[in-house]
């Protein structure tokens, strides 16, 4: 069973996105909810196994709390975990009007 983590960076400010609410979903079911730590990270103990998962980032409330507007109130990334995966790391680079994501190590 793979482990799963995420790291969110505020690319516009060049800093970790700490305090950002993140949900881990399978289908429409929220498996776990977390908040990014001071380094912008969340580490879940393990993913439920092979299959399609979604990671939902509550970017709208996070930007609003900082007095910043954003075009994307939610960023949701869908990924497929395969059998034999040991660790999956999902990185999100975030700015008010753009974002990018990739599978990290």
MOCORFEN-V423108 format. One line per field, one symbol per residue. phi: phi as a letter, one per 30 degrees, with the letter a starting at -180 (. if undefined). psi: psi as a letter, one per 30 degrees, with the letter a starting at -180 (. if undefined). burial: # if it has 16 or more other ideal C-beta (glycine too) atoms within 10 Angstrom, else .. A space follows every 10 residues. Layout:
phi = ???
psi = ???
burial = ???
//
This chain:
phi = .dcbbbbccd ddcibdcdic dbccbbiccd dababddeci cbbdeaddjd kcbbcccdde dddddcicdb dcdbcbccbc dcejdcbbcc cbcbbebaab badcc
psi = kllkllkkkj fefhlkikgk kkkkkjbgkj ekklkkafgg lkjkellgak aklkkkkiee eeeefggkll fjfkkkkklk klkfkekkkj kkkklfglll llja.
burial = .#.####### #....##..# .####..... .....#...# ##.#..##.. ..#######. .##......# .#..#.#... #......#.# ######..#. #....
//
